[in-house]
Every structure is written in structure tokens, then in C-alpha cells.
Amino acid sequence: MAEPAASTVNPDEVARFTAMADAWWDPTGKFRPLHQINPVRVKFIKANVCKHFGLDADADLPFKGLDVLDVGCGGGLLSEPMARLGANMTSIDAGEKNVEIAKIHAEQSGLTIDYRNVYPEDLAKEGTRFDVVLNMEVIEHVADPELFMAASASVLKEDGCMVLSTMNRGVKSLLLGKFAAEYVLRWLPAGTHDWKKFLKPSELARLVRPHGLEFTDLQGMVYNPFKDTWSLSKTDLDVNYLAFAEKK
């Protein structure tokens, strides 16, 4: 697809993830970390979204009736659990191959998800609006974080909310999130992340605030090397963290 004049897209990042697209649904492959943190992400999203809209988190389809946008959906690892919770899913990605793989897997899984090879700024121009916008592990890969956030926020409904996740920028994230993950443990291909593009929670908060959004929950995702599991933490935001933002 043609790239718009003012774009959030970083062509190098799109090419990097497109090259790995065939591995999206291999739980032991290049995207193994995302498969591992997915239950933690879903738990955080479900709890906060249900609280925000006054929904029953124990219902079979708690997100039924909600229009949810997954920005930078990749192969659909998060979109599919959201659809299973009952959400009306629209999922977008800058990589055409990612979208095609996501479509095939959703069809095989019997799920209805509107996958599109477009950018958030394209949806903003269309005037499409959503109850929930998911920006998960994507802002550290875009060309212009401020433009990206403006486009993402502009497609929220008046009472909408946004869920974000990224990596903190500090010594611990440099050692664990960058060097250990890419060069020691080989969880990710070398060069997947640029540590300089990681965002401190305060910096992410400053990006959303001009768009009427305020954080109401902030939790870290912490890895336990002895159990090979991930969990949420209210206190340890040093490497990976999740943020929930509401329109105020």
C-alpha cells in the first residue's frame, strides 16, 4: 500500500517484522516472548476494560458490544483472545504479510476479525471510532511517537480507553530487555529493539496527556527465570510495563 505523506511508519521496522511473519504462531519460535506474556496482557486488559465500562469480568463474553482496535496487530496474537472475549475486533498492521497470516489463522480458528493493512492515521481520516484502542509493544517501533499517539487517540470514542505496553528505558531494561533477550537468551533476533526508543512511564504519560488521556493503572510485566513464567507487578516497572489510560 502507498505510504501517506505524514506517516508513523518506520519502513525498516516493518521490513524486520515482515521477514519474521511466518513465525507468528510458533510458540517456540521468534515470537515466543509474546506468546508467554499474552495471558498477562489479557488479564490486565480484561480487568481494566471491565472496570472502566462497568462490565462483568466473569461473563462468557464480557467484551460483547465493544468496538476494539488492535494497532500493530502483527499475526493477531492479541486480537484473537480479544475476539474470544466478545469484542468487535478491527486489527491493523503496516506489514501486509503480517495481516495475511493473521487473516488465515483467524479463519482457521473460526473467529471474525477485520484485519486491515492500514495505519492509525488512515482510520483517523475515515472518522472511525472505537471504545478501546490497544497499543501493545508498538510505540517503540514507530517513526514519530507523537504523531502515532495523536492518530491513535483520535479514533477513541468520548468515553473510550487505551491500553499501552512498551519497555522502560533504564539500565535494567538495557541489560535484560535488550542484551539478554537478544544476545544471551536469543528470545528475539538481534536488532529487534533500539533501547534509545524505549519510553519511561513518565514519557509515555506525557505523550497521551495532550489527547485528554490519563493513566489510571500502571503495572510491570516481570519474568521469573526459575519458573519460566511472567506475572504482573505493581512495583517493578523496570523492563516491560502496561498502562491503562482513560479519557478525562
C-alpha positions as CSV (number, residue, x, y, z in Angstrom):
1,M,0.0,0.0,0.0
2,A,1.1,3.6,-0.6
3,E,2.6,5.3,2.4
4,P,0.8,8.6,3.3
5,A,2.8,11.9,3.3
6,A,2.7,12.2,7.1
7,S,3.3,8.7,8.4
8,T,4.0,7.0,11.7
9,V,5.5,4.1,9.8
10,N,9.2,3.2,10.1
11,P,10.0,1.2,6.9
12,D,12.9,-0.6,8.5
13,E,10.8,-1.8,11.4
14,V,8.1,-3.0,9.0
15,A,10.6,-4.9,6.9
16,R,12.1,-6.5,10.1
17,F,8.8,-7.9,11.3
18,T,7.6,-8.8,7.9
19,A,10.7,-11.0,7.4
20,M,9.6,-12.9,10.6
21,A,5.9,-13.1,9.7
22,D,5.8,-16.9,9.1
23,A,6.8,-17.4,12.7
24,W,4.0,-15.5,14.4
25,W,2.0,-18.6,15.6
26,D,5.0,-20.7,16.5
27,P,5.0,-20.6,20.4
28,T,8.7,-21.7,20.5
29,G,9.9,-19.5,17.6
30,K,10.9,-15.9,17.2
31,F,7.8,-14.6,18.9
32,R,8.0,-16.9,21.9
33,P,8.2,-13.9,24.3
34,L,4.8,-12.5,23.0
35,H,3.2,-15.9,23.4
36,Q,4.5,-16.1,27.0
37,I,3.3,-12.6,28.0
38,N,-0.1,-12.9,26.2
39,P,-2.0,-14.3,29.2
40,V,-0.6,-11.5,31.4
41,R,-1.6,-8.8,28.8
42,V,-5.1,-10.3,28.5
43,K,-5.5,-10.3,32.3
44,F,-4.5,-6.6,32.6
45,I,-6.7,-5.6,29.6
46,K,-9.8,-7.5,30.8
47,A,-9.7,-6.2,34.4
48,N,-9.3,-2.6,33.4
49,V,-11.7,-2.5,30.5
50,C,-14.4,-4.2,32.5
51,K,-13.9,-1.8,35.4
52,H,-13.9,1.2,33.0
53,F,-17.2,0.2,31.3
54,G,-18.8,-1.5,34.4
55,L,-18.8,-4.9,32.7
56,D,-19.0,-8.3,34.3
57,A,-15.5,-9.8,34.0
58,D,-16.9,-13.2,34.8
59,A,-19.3,-13.2,31.9
60,D,-18.7,-15.6,29.0
61,L,-18.4,-12.7,26.6
62,P,-17.5,-9.6,28.8
63,F,-16.5,-7.5,25.8
64,K,-19.6,-8.1,23.8
65,G,-20.7,-4.9,22.0
66,L,-17.3,-3.2,22.4
67,D,-15.5,-1.9,19.3
68,V,-11.8,-2.7,19.9
69,L,-8.9,-1.6,17.7
70,D,-5.6,-3.5,17.9
71,V,-2.8,-1.3,16.4
72,G,0.2,-3.1,15.1
73,C,-1.5,-6.4,15.5
74,G,1.2,-8.5,13.8
75,G,-0.1,-12.0,13.3
76,G,-3.1,-11.5,15.6
77,L,-1.7,-12.9,18.9
78,L,-3.7,-10.4,21.0
79,S,-6.6,-9.8,18.6
80,E,-7.8,-13.4,18.8
81,P,-8.1,-13.5,22.6
82,M,-10.0,-10.2,22.4
83,A,-12.4,-11.6,19.8
84,R,-13.0,-14.6,22.1
85,L,-14.0,-12.2,24.9
86,G,-16.7,-11.0,22.5
87,A,-15.1,-7.8,21.1
88,N,-15.9,-6.5,17.7
89,M,-12.3,-6.5,16.5
90,T,-10.6,-4.3,14.0
91,S,-6.9,-5.1,13.8
92,I,-4.4,-3.1,11.7
93,D,-0.7,-3.6,10.8
94,A,1.7,-1.8,8.5
95,G,3.0,-5.2,7.3
96,E,0.9,-6.7,4.5
97,K,2.3,-10.2,5.1
98,N,1.5,-10.0,8.8
99,V,-2.1,-9.1,8.0
100,E,-2.5,-12.0,5.5
101,I,-1.1,-14.5,8.0
102,A,-3.4,-13.1,10.7
103,K,-6.4,-13.5,8.4
104,I,-5.7,-17.1,7.7
105,H,-5.2,-18.0,11.3
106,A,-8.4,-16.3,12.4
107,E,-10.3,-18.1,9.7
108,Q,-8.8,-21.4,10.8
109,S,-9.8,-20.6,14.4
110,G,-13.4,-19.7,13.5
111,L,-13.0,-16.1,14.5
112,T,-14.4,-12.9,12.8
113,I,-11.7,-10.2,12.9
114,D,-11.5,-7.2,10.5
115,Y,-7.8,-7.3,9.6
116,R,-6.6,-4.4,7.5
117,N,-3.2,-3.3,6.1
118,V,-3.6,0.4,7.1
119,Y,-2.2,2.9,9.6
120,P,-3.9,4.5,12.6
121,E,-3.8,7.9,10.7
122,D,-5.8,6.3,7.9
123,L,-8.6,5.3,10.3
124,A,-8.5,8.8,11.8
125,K,-9.1,10.3,8.3
126,E,-12.1,7.9,7.9
127,G,-13.7,9.1,11.1
128,T,-13.8,5.5,12.6
129,R,-14.2,5.4,16.4
130,F,-13.5,2.7,18.9
131,D,-14.3,2.0,22.6
132,V,-10.9,0.6,23.2
133,V,-7.6,1.1,21.4
134,L,-4.7,-1.4,22.1
135,N,-1.2,-0.1,21.5
136,M,0.9,-3.0,22.6
137,E,4.6,-3.3,22.0
138,V,4.4,-0.9,19.0
139,I,5.2,2.7,20.0
140,E,8.9,1.8,20.4
141,H,8.9,0.8,16.7
142,V,7.2,3.8,15.1
143,A,8.9,6.7,13.2
144,D,7.1,9.5,15.1
145,P,5.7,8.6,18.6
146,E,3.8,12.0,18.9
147,L,2.1,11.6,15.5
148,F,1.4,7.9,16.3
149,M,-0.3,8.8,19.6
150,A,-2.3,11.6,18.1
151,A,-3.7,9.3,15.4
152,S,-4.4,6.5,17.9
153,A,-6.1,8.8,20.3
154,S,-8.2,10.5,17.6
155,V,-10.1,7.2,16.9
156,L,-11.3,6.8,20.5
157,K,-14.9,7.4,21.4
158,E,-15.6,10.1,24.0
159,D,-15.8,7.5,26.8
160,G,-13.1,5.4,25.4
161,C,-9.9,4.0,26.9
162,M,-6.5,3.0,25.7
163,V,-4.2,0.2,26.7
164,L,-0.5,0.5,26.1
165,S,2.6,-1.5,26.7
166,T,6.3,-0.8,26.0
167,M,9.7,-1.1,27.6
168,N,11.1,1.2,30.1
169,R,14.4,3.0,29.4
170,G,16.9,2.3,32.1
171,V,20.0,0.3,32.9
172,K,17.9,-2.8,33.8
173,S,16.0,-2.8,30.5
174,L,19.2,-2.3,28.6
175,L,20.8,-5.3,30.3
176,L,17.7,-7.6,30.3
177,G,15.3,-6.3,27.7
178,K,18.0,-5.7,25.1
179,F,21.2,-7.6,25.6
180,A,20.0,-10.6,27.5
181,A,16.8,-11.1,25.4
182,E,18.5,-10.6,22.0
183,Y,22.1,-11.8,22.5
184,V,22.2,-14.2,25.5
185,L,18.8,-15.9,25.7
186,R,18.1,-15.4,22.0
187,W,14.5,-14.8,22.7
188,L,14.4,-12.2,19.9
189,P,16.5,-11.7,16.8
190,A,19.5,-9.3,17.3
191,G,18.5,-5.8,16.5
192,T,14.7,-6.2,17.2
193,H,14.8,-3.3,19.7
194,D,16.5,0.0,19.8
195,W,17.0,0.8,23.5
196,K,17.0,4.6,22.8
197,K,13.4,4.3,21.7
198,F,12.2,2.7,24.9
199,L,9.9,5.1,26.9
200,K,9.9,5.8,30.6
201,P,6.3,5.7,32.1
202,S,6.5,9.5,32.7
203,E,7.4,10.0,29.0
204,L,4.5,7.8,27.8
205,A,2.2,9.7,30.1
206,R,3.3,13.0,28.5
207,L,2.5,11.5,25.1
208,V,-1.1,10.7,25.9
209,R,-2.0,13.7,28.1
210,P,-2.4,16.2,25.3
211,H,-5.2,14.0,24.0
212,G,-7.2,14.0,27.1
213,L,-5.9,10.7,28.4
214,E,-4.7,10.0,31.9
215,F,-3.2,6.8,33.3
216,T,-5.4,5.0,35.9
217,D,-3.3,1.9,36.1
218,L,0.3,1.1,35.6
219,Q,1.9,-2.3,36.1
220,G,5.0,-4.1,35.2
221,M,5.4,-7.5,33.5
222,V,8.0,-9.4,35.4
223,Y,9.8,-12.6,34.2
224,N,10.6,-15.4,36.7
225,P,13.6,-17.3,35.2
226,F,13.2,-20.2,37.7
227,K,9.6,-20.9,36.7
228,D,9.9,-19.5,33.1
229,T,6.7,-17.5,33.7
230,W,5.5,-13.9,33.6
231,S,3.4,-12.0,36.1
232,L,2.0,-8.6,36.8
233,S,3.7,-6.3,39.3
234,K,2.5,-3.0,40.8
235,T,6.1,-2.1,41.9
236,D,8.5,-3.5,39.2
237,L,8.2,-1.4,36.0
238,D,11.9,-1.5,35.2
239,V,11.7,-3.5,32.0
240,N,8.3,-4.3,30.5
241,Y,5.2,-2.4,31.6
242,L,1.5,-1.9,30.8
243,A,-0.5,1.3,31.1
244,F,-4.3,1.9,31.1
245,A,-5.4,5.3,30.1
246,E,-8.9,6.8,30.3
247,K,-10.4,9.9,28.6
248,K,-10.8,12.6,31.2
